[in-house]
């Protein structure tokens, strides 16, 4: 197959790292290359030539492809093979209006619960291998470049609490509370009365154990509940939603923010922290990466551009007060998670399946690469339920608890 070998050789010559490739009946490159791929089927060559890295990742998870090399080198190669999906402006296969209706149909209570449990109920001990001790599974905040992951996650929790201006006695709702990092931090450091909700049975059990161990019963509560099942009684002073709205679906974003509005007291604040698309015309990550994540990691996850999130927030009746892009922070967070997992691969294989370990190796390092290159982003959006007039205002013109200046966040 000299013609095929020539095509592959030309493709490999453009890569930023040396790549050795072996497939049934063929071989290119040498054992000293930074990245080495062994294909158990020659049909995978088509995916390599087309830059369909999602299909190659899927083959690796199934054991049909072997990858050798440091994850940083592997992702440098993958990025060039995939190309820039933001510049290409890849669209979903469905028209935009049809995708909106499909999203609404897909995201109902039972299906969302199943999809969340598919991801978060893999194995608590597996996640604990590579997360920080508080198991904060979202973008850290490297306020100081010398911070460790553990310090940066605590800085993120405090950054959110400061943005929300938490104070003793306030009623806080944490939607998608995970393993309880923010919920318990806010209660212990800021004295709030806190309710957390999750759809993960594992997370629900874990946080309730922590509540008992810390003696916080009566101050903190964790429920196995969908946000749509909460009565819109306007009982919460503050709401935090961290790493959750990616599961909502673009067809339900307007209703999601309207629900948050209904849960807030007039003048109350909400902070929405979540992943957004890097481009206006990208329905999902291209080159098959989005399909790989949908199948192996986050079924039902959907990303929209920050501007579309802001639009839905306004449709829901909330006033946007502050927007902060933490994209580079998430790239660093994901590389820290990836490194931690790489250092504990044998332990990970004991805790879960080989296919799961392989999928997460590529997911964590691949996501770090995508955030580095701006293919995806991360925004913290602070908003308020306006009150006219706001009965807690200290200055004329105020419609919420938000001050006229943002310096209070950084004192």
Secondary structure, 3 states (H helix, E strand, C coil): CHHHHHHHHHHHHCCCCCEEEEECCEEECCCCCCEEEEECCCCHHHHHHHCCHHHHHHHHHHCCEEEECCHHHHHHHHHHHHCCHHHHCCCCCCCHHHHHHHHHHHCCHHHHHHHHHHHHCCCHHHHHHHCCCCCCCCCCCCCCCCCCHHHHHHHHHHHHHHHCCCCCCCEEEEECCCCCHHHHHHHHHHCCEEEEEECCHHHHHHHHHHHHHCCCECCEEEEECCHHHCCCCCCEEEEEEECCHHHCCHHHHHHHHHHHHHHEEEEEEEEEEEEEECCCCCCCCCCCHHHHHHHHCCCCCCCCEHHHHHHHHHHCCEEEEEEEECHHHHHHHHHHHHHHHHCCHHHHHHHCCHHHHHHHHHHHHHHHHHHHCCCEEEEEEEEEECCCCCCCCCCCCCCCCCCCCCHHHCC
